[in-house]
Amino acid sequence: MGPSCQSCGLPLMRPSDFGKEANGVLKIDYCGYCYDKGRFTEPDLTIDQMADKLAVPMAEKRGMPVEAAWAQAKEVLVRLKRWRAREAK
């Protein structure tokens, strides 16, 4: 298992999965959905809003209730760099 996005947890398997800095250099910590052109695509997104975004597709993929998927997503998100940095503030 390779690296994963430190914002949403998406596995980063191909160069096209990675986000980019403003100068086009790949950002190894984040995916292109979360980070592009040197900044977060949704800079004001909260951890709960990210869990909301992930819960439905996760529930569908894993055949589980949305509430359980949301809780599972939140457990993963709290360990990721983007959200740890916000908790430290």
C-alpha positions as a printed NumPy array, in Angstrom:
array([[  0.   ,   0.   ,   0.   ],
       [  1.406,   3.344,  -1.025],
       [  0.81 ,   6.843,   0.261],
       [ -2.63 ,   8.294,   0.746],
       [ -4.037,  11.81 ,   0.654],
       [ -3.561,  13.505,   4.   ],
       [ -6.894,  15.285,   3.573],
       [ -9.376,  12.629,   2.364],
       [ -7.465,   9.34 ,   2.623],
       [ -7.586,   8.53 ,  -1.124],
       [ -4.796,   6.116,  -2.095],
       [ -2.21 ,   7.869,  -4.269],
       [ -1.166,   5.263,  -6.778],
       [ -0.377,   7.162, -10.002],
       [  1.23 ,  10.545, -10.639],
       [ -2.15 ,  11.796, -11.878],
       [ -3.625,  11.134,  -8.4  ],
       [ -1.391,  13.704,  -6.696],
       [ -2.217,  17.353,  -6.188],
       [  0.047,  20.043,  -7.597],
       [  1.802,  23.122,  -6.34 ],
       [  1.275,  26.431,  -8.167],
       [  4.394,  25.723, -10.257],
       [  3.086,  22.288, -11.335],
       [  5.287,  20.212,  -9.012],
       [  3.459,  17.233,  -7.51 ],
       [  2.362,  17.623,  -3.893],
       [  3.126,  14.262,  -2.328],
       [  0.813,  14.703,   0.679],
       [ -2.48 ,  15.442,  -1.085],
       [ -4.625,  14.26 ,  -3.995],
       [ -5.703,  16.429,  -6.894],
       [ -9.287,  16.566,  -5.595],
       [ -8.182,  18.173,  -2.334],
       [ -5.161,  20.205,  -3.43 ],
       [ -4.466,  22.039,  -6.693],
       [ -2.423,  25.025,  -7.849],
       [ -0.718,  25.344,  -4.48 ],
       [ -3.796,  25.402,  -2.26 ],
       [ -6.649,  23.331,  -0.929],
       [ -9.575,  23.229,  -3.349],
       [-11.965,  23.766,  -0.423],
       [ -9.92 ,  25.678,   2.143],
       [-12.804,  26.241,   4.568],
       [-13.966,  22.608,   4.594],
       [-14.303,  21.154,   8.085],
       [-13.459,  17.616,   9.103],
       [-17.174,  16.879,   9.571],
       [-17.937,  18.185,   6.081],
       [-15.213,  15.958,   4.667],
       [-16.728,  12.985,   6.493],
       [-20.108,  13.956,   4.972],
       [-18.556,  13.907,   1.48 ],
       [-16.989,  10.495,   2.022],
       [-19.819,   8.71 ,   3.861],
       [-22.283,   7.993,   1.03 ],
       [-19.809,   6.598,  -1.524],
       [-18.068,   4.662,   1.235],
       [-21.378,   3.19 ,   2.429],
       [-22.336,   2.189,  -1.1  ],
       [-18.966,   0.606,  -1.821],
       [-18.845,  -1.33 ,   1.45 ],
       [-22.56 ,  -2.129,   1.77 ],
       [-22.94 ,  -0.47 ,   5.146],
       [-25.22 ,   2.177,   6.679],
       [-24.233,   5.775,   5.953],
       [-23.977,   6.541,   9.674],
       [-21.452,   3.732,  10.159],
       [-19.482,   4.876,   7.111],
       [-19.443,   8.445,   8.444],
       [-18.096,   7.266,  11.801],
       [-15.451,   5.142,  10.097],
       [-14.43 ,   8.033,   7.831],
       [-14.112,  10.326,  10.83 ],
       [-11.845,   7.792,  12.585],
       [ -9.49 ,   7.867,   9.599],
       [ -9.671,  11.616,   9.02 ],
       [ -8.625,  12.588,  12.549],
       [ -5.271,  10.885,  11.916],
       [ -4.521,  12.724,   8.668],
       [ -2.097,  15.648,   8.444],
       [ -4.624,  18.275,   7.314],
       [ -6.961,  17.679,  10.232],
       [ -4.258,  17.127,  12.869],
       [ -2.839,  20.545,  11.931],
       [ -6.219,  22.179,  12.553],
       [ -6.64 ,  20.453,  15.898],
       [ -3.244,  21.771,  17.019],
       [ -4.376,  25.386,  16.546]])
